[in-house]
Amino acid sequence: MKENRYPIPPFNMETAQQKVKLAEDAWNTKDPEKVALAYTIDSEWRNRDEFINGQDEIKKFLEKKWKKELNYKLKKELWAFSGNRIAVRFEYEWSNSEGQWFRSYGNENWEFDEHGFMSKRYASINDLSIDR
């Protein structure tokens, strides 16, 4: 029997906000192993122009991401929710190995299984170079 990853759907305002905060906190650890645990084994992602399938690919993607995106700091905000779906807007700052800073903005659409694991994540992201 599969364990639950609380909160589980269907979401209400409180539990949707909790799920968003848990995701924000996990991603800010920059720990691919920890982050991947929130997704189903066969989770489907679209991240920008990449299509990623399953926890193993998610881990590899995140390892590569955080080697490139240094000093990463993320903020997520609940946009909408219904049943087992949540939409968020987010922004994060990071720098590259040359010291150039960026702010990335985007939206994500999430779908969860009945146990509270994310089965689908679709992200649209835009980057803006910034001076700090």
C-alpha positions in Angstrom: 0.0 0.0 0.0 1.3 3.5 -0.9 1.8 6.0 1.8 0.2 9.4 1.7 2.1 12.7 1.1 0.0 15.2 2.9 -2.0 17.3 2.3 -3.9 15.1 -0.2 -6.6 16.1 -2.7 -9.2 17.3 -2.9 -7.7 20.6 -1.9 -9.2 23.5 -0.1 -7.7 27.0 0.3 -5.7 26.0 3.4 -4.4 22.7 2.0 -3.6 24.1 -1.4 -1.5 26.9 0.3 0.2 24.2 2.4 1.1 22.2 -0.7 2.6 25.3 -2.4 4.7 26.2 0.7 5.9 22.6 1.0 7.0 22.7 -2.6 8.7 26.0 -2.2 10.6 24.8 0.9 11.7 21.6 -0.8 13.0 23.3 -3.9 14.9 25.8 -1.8 16.9 23.0 -0.3 18.4 22.4 -3.8 18.4 18.7 -2.9 17.3 16.7 -6.0 16.7 13.5 -3.9 14.4 15.3 -1.5 12.5 17.2 -4.2 12.0 14.1 -6.3 10.2 12.3 -3.5 7.2 14.6 -3.9 6.5 13.2 -7.4 5.1 9.9 -8.6 7.5 7.3 -10.0 6.1 8.1 -13.5 5.5 11.8 -13.1 5.3 13.8 -16.3 6.9 17.2 -16.6 7.3 19.9 -19.2 9.8 22.4 -18.1 10.4 25.2 -20.6 11.1 23.1 -23.8 12.1 19.9 -22.0 9.9 16.9 -21.4 10.9 14.9 -18.3 9.4 11.6 -17.2 9.8 9.8 -13.9 11.7 10.4 -10.7 15.1 9.4 -12.2 14.9 11.9 -14.9 13.6 14.5 -12.4 16.7 14.0 -10.2 19.1 14.3 -13.2 17.3 17.4 -14.4 17.5 19.1 -11.0 21.2 18.1 -10.5 22.0 19.8 -13.8 19.7 22.8 -13.0 21.4 23.6 -9.7 24.9 23.2 -11.0 24.0 25.9 -13.5 21.7 28.1 -11.4 23.9 29.1 -8.4 22.6 31.0 -5.4 19.1 29.8 -6.2 16.2 31.3 -4.2 12.6 30.6 -5.1 9.2 32.0 -4.1 5.9 30.4 -5.1 2.4 31.8 -4.8 -0.9 29.9 -5.1 -2.8 31.1 -8.1 -5.8 28.7 -8.3 -6.9 25.2 -7.2 -9.7 22.7 -7.9 -10.0 19.1 -6.9 -6.6 17.5 -7.4 -5.0 20.4 -9.3 -3.1 23.5 -8.3 -1.8 26.4 -10.3 1.1 28.6 -9.0 3.0 31.6 -10.1 6.7 31.8 -9.1 9.8 33.8 -9.3 13.4 32.9 -8.4 16.8 34.5 -8.6 20.0 32.8 -9.4 23.5 33.6 -10.8 25.6 31.8 -13.3 29.3 30.8 -13.0 30.3 34.2 -14.5 28.5 36.1 -11.7 25.6 37.3 -13.9 22.3 37.4 -12.0 18.9 36.4 -13.4 15.3 36.5 -12.2 13.1 33.8 -13.6 9.3 34.2 -13.7 6.7 31.6 -14.5 3.6 29.6 -14.0 3.2 25.9 -13.1 0.2 23.7 -13.4 0.2 20.7 -11.0 -1.9 17.5 -10.9 -1.8 15.1 -7.9 -2.6 11.5 -7.4 -5.0 10.4 -4.7 -2.0 10.0 -2.3 -0.8 13.6 -2.6 2.1 12.9 -5.0 2.5 15.2 -8.0 1.8 13.2 -11.2 2.1 16.1 -13.6 4.0 19.4 -13.6 3.8 21.8 -16.5 6.1 24.9 -16.2 6.4 28.0 -18.4 9.4 30.1 -17.5 11.0 33.4 -18.7 14.4 34.7 -17.6 15.5 38.3 -17.2 19.1 39.3 -16.6 19.4 41.7 -13.6 22.0 43.8 -11.9 22.4 43.4 -8.2 
